[in-house]
Amino acid sequence: MTAATDAARTSLLTPEIRRRGIVGQPRIVWMTWLVTAAVGALAYFAHQTTGMLIAVVVALLAIFAATFTFGGRTCLALVGIDAHRERRRRRRGEHVFWPAHDIDAFYADDSDNTVDHGYDPTSDPGWESPIPLGTAAPLLLRGSGFDDLFVLYHKNPGERRYLSVLLRIEGLRGGLRSNAAYASAQAAFGRVLAQLAKKSSFIRGVQLVHRSVPYDTAQHTFWYAHRICEATTDALYPAVLSYDRLIETMKPLAEEHRSYLVVKIPMTKAFRTEAIARGPAPGSWASIVNDELERLVGLLSGAGMGRVLVLGEQRTCAVIRALQDPSFPLDKHQGVTWDTCWQHYLGFDDSVQVNGTWHTAVAQIPSGGIEPTQLGPLWLSPLLTGVAADRTSPDASAATTIRTVSVRIDLIPAISARAQARLDRTHDAATQLSEQRKGQISDGTSEVMRSSSELRATDLMPGSGHHGLTYAITVAVTGRSEDDLRRARARVEEAAAECAITELRWTRRRHDVTVFATYPLGRGMAETPAAVRI
């Protein structure tokens, strides 16, 4: 809900601090309880002995204790299942990937080959592509009239097939701005999302990716280096030397920020019907995607988001490669393809190591991890642009904190969002009424949950032009060593605390899997059924 003030435009993210439903547990949990109770009842009535009754009661209590979530902690059953899956995953070598170019470099006789990531044939499980990537490949559009369009086709079990495209967004230009200017930009981007959430749009989800890396000073060094010649007088050398020292001083402190947007188009029944009407696939698919992109680029440009560029294969793959290994510049795209952009990685308990050098840890903001307070347009700026550089000691040079912030958004049409808000209001009102009848004193949770559903219902009133959405935020931090990564995590947590983020939940043992949620692939959140056109 938005509160318009003279100081700043603020919004309140719906404070969903507890899961709704039967005793606040997921559906799979209470369904397990019901099935266990039914099987236990059948077993007792079949035998009708005291021993069977005791066995049924003990089994019910054991399953309840193993599946019930206490104090927001992960239940014992899920911990056990995850541990079993992790052991199986590591036995199969799914946490290791060696790309083809590393293997070719190892067996090549070229003495000038500079690619050496320590390939070990005994540690290579032989995967053709990273296991967490699943089945994803570019559409073959040569000769279709959309040769320059790079569209990824994702086909994985457990989720609807979808297409994704990457765009680079310039965003708001730097400099001082008034609160009114920030409020206007925030409202304009909200209107863009509202347009995409309409039933007429095939775009049902987006992913916002913000990347922070050390600033590339090569152009400044190139500038002064090519102005020194034999005719340069000795009087100019002090100025040149001073300029070089300034560059070296600012180099570890300056950051470069890039913003990207991933468009997710699920292959629904409506999409397939439209594609059949346009002709054979994949050309008809590309035609629909192209129309949606042209509309989106116009909306973003009109909202003041600066220059918007739809990236082709080389530029998209260069971004994916740079997100894995910061040694590669984001803009160095010559010769990069989908088959060569994936880098060698090895998954550890506390991080994933890429190319034997870079260590990356991944965290997610859990449900209820953001304080239920009024947030302005710049509420995430400390995390995006305000993380301090690494200063280990006076003798060691500072280093920029390399990080990625990814926000996955599924757009829900207003009619579906209003229906869900009505159900949530009914549930929250019934919970409060039940507590009052029992004379229970609430700890404030039920009041916060009811205020959340009331705010959503108010925002989604007919005629407001608002639509619903669900979101997930994932943060990846990269260091040059395990010790560097540990300090970087602490700095990111400090910056997150300034953003009203109460918890960053770091991944346990599966950083090589969860890091894919920060790549521009439209991953990182389970599909929202209400967001998909049927």
N, C-alpha and C positions, 0 to 999 in steps of 0.2 A: 504494500500500500504506500502511496506517495504522499508526502506532506510538503506542501509548497510554502516556503518561508523566504524572507528577504535575504537571509544569510546564504542558504544553499538548498538545493533540491536533494531531499533524502528519501530513501526507500527502506522498507523493512522486509528482509527475506523471511519467508514464512518459517517460524521457529518450530520445525518438526523435531522435537527433542525425544519423542518416543514413538514406537511403532503402534499403529492402530490395529484393532482386531481382538481376537479372543486372547485374554490375558497378555496382550502385547507381544505375542509370539508370531513368527512367520506361519504361513498356511501349512507348509510341509511338516512343521513341528506338531501342531495340534491335530493334523490328519494322522500323523504317526501315533499319537496318543489314542485317537478314536479306533484306529485299526487294531492296536495292541489290546485295548479294552474289549473290543468285539471278539478277537481271537481268544483272549483269556476267558471271557464269558462262555464261549462255545466249549472250550476245553473243560471248564468246571462243570457245566451241565452234562457233559458227556461222561464224566467220571464221578462227580459229586462226592469227593472225598476231602477230608481236612487237609491232607498233604497237598492235593491239587490246589485248594483254595490258598494255602500259604505260598505255593509256588507262583500262582497268578499274581498275588499281591506283591510279592518280592520283585517279580518281573516288571510290574507296572511302576513301582517305586524306582527301580534301577533305570528304566527307560526315561522316566520323568527327570531324574537327577542328571542323566547324561545329556538330555536335549534341552533342558530349561536354561535360559540365559539369566545369570545372576549379575546384577549391577553393571550391565552393559558389556560384560566379558563374553568371550566366545565360549559356546557350550562345549562340554567335554567330547561329545560325539563328533562335532565338527573338527575339533583339534585332532582327534584320532584319525578321522578320515583324511584330513589334510596331510598328516604325517605319513600315512600309508601311501597316498598319492605322490608325495614328494620323494619317498624312497624308491618307488617304482619309476618315477620320472628320471631320477638320477642314475638308476641302474641301466635305463635305456639310453642314457646320454642326451636327453632332451635339453639339458642345460648348457650344451656345448654346440657351437656352430663354427665350421670352417668354410669360408667362401671359396669358390672355384679359382679366383685369381690368386689367392694365397697358395693353394695347392699347385697351380701351374708354376708359380714363381719358385716353389720348393724343388720341383723336378726339372726346371728349365736349366739349360747349360749356359745361359747368358750371364757372364760375370759382372755386367753393368747393371743388373737388376737390383734396384734399391728397396724393393718390397720384401721385408723380412719380419714377420710377426711370430716367428718361432714355431712354425708349423710342425706338429708331431703326428705322424701317421697313426701311431698307436692310440692317440687320444681322439681321433676323428671318428665320430659315429656314422658319418657318411650321409648326412642330411643334404638334400638339394637346396633347401631353403630353410630359414628359421622356423622351428616348430610353432612358436606362438603366432607367427604370421598366418598360419592356416593356408587355405586356398584363396589366394588373391593374385590377380594377374591383369595386365592392361588389356583393354579391348583392342582388337586388331581392326583399325579404321582406315588402313591405307586403301585409297581408291573410293572411299565412301563420301568424299566431300568434306570430311571433318578430320583430315590427316593431322592437323596441328593440335587437335584436342587430345588430352591425355586423361583417360577415364579408367579407373581401377574397378574391376569386377570382383566382389567379395562373395564367396560361396562356402560357408562353414556350417557344420551341423549345430543345431540349437538356436539358430537365428535366421531371420529372413534374409534372402539374398539382396544385396544393395550395390549401388554404384557410388563412387566418391570422386571428387575433383578438388584440387588444391588451388587456392587463390592467395596472392600476397596483397596485404592491405597496408597502405602507407599510414593510415590513422591520422589523428590530430597532430598538427605540426607543433614543434616545441615552442617554448616561450611562456610568458605570463598570460594567464587568462582569468577572466572574472568568473564568479560563481554562476552567473547567468549563462556564460558561454559553455561551461561544462554541463550545466543542466540542459541546455538546448541540444548538445551533442548526445547526451544520455537518452533524452526523450526521442531523438531522431533514430538512434539505433534500436530503441524499443519498438518504434513504428515499423522498422524493417523486419524485425522478428514477427511482429503481428501480421504483416503482409504474407510472410512465409508460412505462418500457421494456418492460413485460410485453406479451405478444402480445395480451392482451385489450384493450389500449389502442389507440385510433386516432391518438393523438398520438405522432408519431415524431421530433419535434424541437422545440426551444424556442430563443428568443433572449432574452438578458438585456441590457437597455439601462440604463446608468447615466448620468445627465445632471447636470452641475455648472454652475450659472449664478450670477450675482450675486444676492444676497438682496434680495428686494423689501421695502423699508422703508415702503411706502405706508401700511400699516395703523398703524404707529407715528406717522407724521406726521399722519395723519387723527385719531388719538386725541388728541394734544395740541392740534392746531389747532382742534378743535371744543370745547375746554374754555376757550378764551380768549374772553372777551366784554367788554362795556363795563364790567361790574362787577369785572373782574379788577384787583386792586391792583398798584401798581408793585412791591411787594415780591415778587410771584410771577414777574415777568418775568425776573429773573436765572436762576431755576430752569428756566423754559421755554427760555431761550436756551442754557443749559448742556445741556439734554436734546437740543435741536436740533443742537448741535455734536457731541454724542456720536454721534448718528445719522449725521451727515455723515462723521465719522471712521471709523466702523465699516462704513459702506456699501460701500466698495470692497474691504474685507477679508473680509466675511462671504459665505459661499457657501450656496446652496440646492441640495440633492441630491435627485434623484428617481430612483426605480427602477421599471422597467417589464419586463413579461414578454410575449413574443410566442409564441403557440401555433401550431405548424405541423402541419397535418393533411393528408398527401398523399392524393390520390384513387386509392387502390390498388384492386385487384380486390375485396378484402374490404370496403372502404368502399362501393364501388358496389353490391355484393350487398346490404349492409345498407340502403343508401339505397332500392333498388328495393323491398325488403320494407316500407319505411315509407311509400312513396307517391311522388308526382311531385316532381321537383326544381323549384326549389331549396329548397322547404319541407322535404323529407326530409333534405337536406344540413344545413340549419340545425338540424333536430331532433337529428342526431348530434352536431353541434358543441355544442349546448346541453347535452346529457347529459355530454359530456366536460368542458365548462367547470364544470358543477356539481360534478363529481367532483374536478376540479383545485382549485377554490376551497376545498372542504372539506379537501383534503390540505394546502394551503398554510396555511390557518387553524390546522389542527391542529399544524402544524410550527412555530408561533410566528412566522409571517411578518407578523403584524399584520393590518390591514384590507386586503382584496383586493377590487378593484373592476374589473368588466368594463366597458370603455369603449365608449360608443356612437359614432355617426358624428362628431358635433361635437367631442367630447373627443379622439378618436383623431386627427382631422385637425388639431386645435389643437396636439397634440404634434408631429406631422409638420412643421407650419409653424414651430413654435418651434425645432426642431432645425436647420432651414435658416437662419432669421433670428432671432438671440437678442433682437431688439427686441420680438418678440411674446412675452408671458408664456405659460408652459406651460398655465396654467389659463384663459386668456382664449379661450373656445370659442364664444361667442355668434355665430351666423351663419356659422360656418366649415363648409364642405362639402368633399367629395372633389375637386370641380372647382376650388375656390378656394384650396386649401391650398398648392398648388405655387407657388414663387416664382421670379422671374427669376434666372438664373445664367449665368455666363460662365467657361468653363474655361481656365485658364492652365497653364503648365508646372509651377509650384510650388504652386498652390492653385486653388480655385474661388471666384469672387467672387459673392456673393449680394446682390441688390438694390443693387449698386453700392457697398456699404459693408463687408460682412463678408467676410473671407478665411478659408477653411477648408482645412487640409491633413490628409491621411489617412495613417495608417501601420498596418501589420499586423505581428504577431509571427510570424516565420517558424518553420518546423520546427526544433527545437533552439534556439530563442530564449529558452528558460527553463532556468535552471541546474538540473541534476539533484541537487537538495538537498531536505531536509525543509522543507515549507512549512506554516505554521500557518493558522488560519481567517482571519487578518487580513493575509495576505501581499500582497493587492492594495490595502490601505488607503492606502499612500502615493500611489498613482496615482489612487484614487477620491476621497479627501478630503484628501490632504496636499500637493497641488501649491501651491507658493508663489505669492503675488500678484505682479503686475508692479510693480516699483519702478524706474523708469527713471532718476530723479534726485530729489534732495530737493525740487525745485520742482514736479515733476509728481506728480499724484495716483496712488495705487496703483489697480490694476485686477485683478479676479478673472480667473483663467485659465479660460476657457470651454472645456469639453471633453466628449466623449462616449466611453464605453467600452462596446463591444458584444461579447458572447460568444455565438457560435452553437454549439449543441450538437445533435448527432444521436444519438439513443438506439438502442443495439443490444441486442437480446435476448441473454440469457446464452448460449444454445446457439450462436448465430452468433459471439459474441465469443470463446467458448472454442475454436471451430474455427479462428478466425484466430490466436489465441494459440498454438495447437498448431503451426500452420504456421510462425509466426515463431520459435518455440523450435527447431523442426527446422532452419530456415535458419540461425539464429545458431549453433547447435551445429556444423553442418556447416562454417560459415565458420571457426570457431575451430579445428576439427580440421584443416582444409585448411592454415591458417597454421602449425600445429604440425608437420605433415608436411613442409612446405616449409622449416621452420626460420626462418620470418619472425618478427620482433619487432614486436608490435602497438604501436600508439600509444595504445591504451586504448579505441579506438572499438568494437571487437568485444566487449570486456568489458562496456562500458556498454549496448550493444544487447542482449546476452544477458541482462543483469540486468533490463532493461526487460521483455523477454518473460517471464522467470521470475516477476517481480513480478505481471504481469497474470495469468499462469496460477494463481498462488497466490490472488490476489483473487477469481478467477472459479471457484474450486473448487465442485463441486456441493454444494448445501446452504448456501452462504454468503449467498444472497439478493442477490448483486451482479450487475450487468449492465454492459455495455460502453458506451462513448460515444466520439465524435470531436468535437473542438472547434476553433474558430478565434476569435482575438481581434483586434478592429479598434479603433483609437483615432483619433478626430477631434479636432482642435484648432482653435479659432476665434480670430481676432484682428481688431481694428478697422482694421488696415492691414497691409501686407506686413511692415513693420518690427516691428509688434506681434506678428504671427504668428511671425516668426523667433525672437523672444525667448520666446514661449509654447512653441514646439517645444523649445527648450533646457531650459526648466523641466520640461516633461513627460518629456523623456529622463532628466533627473536623478531625477525621482520614479520612473520605471520601473526605473532601476538599483537603487533601494532595494527593489524587488519581486522581485529575482533575475531580472529580464528583461535578457538580455544584448544584445538587438538590437531596435530598432524600425525596420522597413524601410519607409521613406517611399515613397509612390507616385510614379512618374515620369510626369508629363504627363497622367494620367487621374484627377485628384482629383474631377472632376465625375462620374465613373463609380463610383469606389470609395467615395465618400461615401454612396452608397445602401446600402452594407453596414452603416452605423450607424443607418439609419432603421428603424423597427419594421415591417419587411416580411418578416422571415424569410430575408433574403439573406445573402451574405457567405461562403458555403462551398458547394462542389460537393456534390451529393447523395451520401450514403453508401448504396450498394446494400444492404448488410447491415442497414441501419436501417429499410428499407421493407418492410412486410408485403406479400407477393405474393398 
